[in-house]
């Protein structure tokens, strides 16, 4: 019995200590006094422990568990057991109940919180994903806008008075779209010093030898740097390559992306594509930007190797990244179909000499090429043309977003005002060889002298047919002139060699067909001689536009016999001379001055080009 009493006493002693601690906590919370004598004992006994830190108390409370009294303690006899039972049944039981309820309330609160979070998790996740995508789109849009528009804000402004004088002097018309576009006028950039947004090296290399921007450059740069779509209409030799080339390079230099083809230039002829490629490659080399020229007349293998190398690792053997593609429509489509040319990243598109490409029947090819680039909302499209016919208007309305139209001069094709035009009328075609030789003797007194780099003594002779060009070349070679030829019967390698020799001055005379009449920038051509008049007045204007380029002056001499097609063009030719202020008396004396209405190959003189043409044939079901 004594052993049982000792066990009960030990149990009751441990239980008493635990219950004293619980009752102390209860008194602090409720601030009420129950059973003063016993509480005083608990407070006096636990006075030392009251000084413990709150962290220690919390830790002990977590470890301790409130257990229900065992049956042994209730069955025990003795005063100590009775007291213990009283404490347990009294204040101890209330403490246990309150602590249990508080723990339950905490658990319920956590459960409700967890259930609420789980209930709204799906919607929260969805909203979070939407917000994340929206923020990403806004960030990309702002980045793209900054890359294309950051430069415009740093322009040194042109005063309204200076801008008005510049526009009036060069007969420039700027047409803004009538929809959601800022109402402020576009002020031209009339000095290279205003391009403070461009790197100094790019300005130095690009504008070497030029005093000021050309009219088309001055008026197209502001909207181009702002990322807006553009239509530029100007005469040949007006500097359109730099008009779209400088914004393209500025965009690439400031872009955070360094891989992939993002700029595409489409040109009507191989020679123009090569020329544009050379210019952009030269200017972009300092910033690791490379260009690839793709055109017909040569094997595709070399072009495919360059494109694959750029796609494989982004960097070529020369350390440059291919970011620009310049090419003709046919070869571009071939490479797309072969799967080696990916245009899905193109956000800067240039259609150079758009009217010429449409005249040559490339409209469907152009539409297919544009469909391979980025959508219209994510793409900046620049279109340049010498005229503004219905076909070009239709193309612009389809693939451009509210384009700004810059017209230098007139919408109609006009001759370069810096070119002096002279006409010589012949009764006999056989007199032309003798007259050509006489002009060359006056223009090139020293046949063997190589012209200096900036000498404008180079002479470009235009023939109508390939066989005629070959014959004239042979005639001049027999007379001892350093002469080359450029026509369709020559291989592409020979054409490039002939053009390079003429540009460098190794040959003083170049005999060419109309393949060289448009778009080619041959520097320092002093005189253009039209050995045979072209088939259209537009080709005549493009021929004489090979001289008088880059702000310089030039001269054109035209042989006119009135044979074959020439008689019907006499009236229109006389009008062009009269508009330029040049003498047309010889034409008026010999030929009728009626201007023949434009004819269509099928519909003849009843053809109208001011009526919208359907995009495709319509199937008729009977």
Secondary structure, DSSP 8 states (H G I E B T S, - for coil): -HHHHHHHHHHHHHHHHHHHHHHHHHHHHH---SSHHHHHHHHHHTTTGGGS-HHHHHHHHHH-------HHHHH--SHHHHHHHHHIIIIIHHHHHHHHHHHHHHHHHHHHHHHHHHHTHHHHHHHHHHHHHHHHHHHHHHHHHHHHHTTGGG-----HHHHHHHHHHTTEEEE--SSSS--S------SGGG-TTS-HHHHHHHSTT-SS--HHHHHHHHHHHTT--EEEE--TTS-HHHHHHHHHHHHHHH-S--SS--EEEEESSHHHHHHHHHHHHHHHGGGTEEEEEE-SSS-HHHHHHHHHHHHHHS--TTS-EEEEEEEEHHHHHHHHHTT----TT--EEEETTHHHHHHTT-HHHHHHHHHTS--GGG-EEEEEES---HHHHHHHHHH-SS-EEEEES-SS----TTEEEEEEE-S-TTHHHHHHHHHHHHH-S-TT----TT---EEEEE-SSHHHHHHHHHHHHHTT--EEEE-TTS-HHHHHHHHHHHHHTS-SEEEE-GGGSSS---TTEEEEEESS--SSHHHHHHHHTTSS-TT--EEEEEEE---TTHHHHHHHHHHHHHHTT---HHHHHHS--------BTTTBTT--SSS---SS------
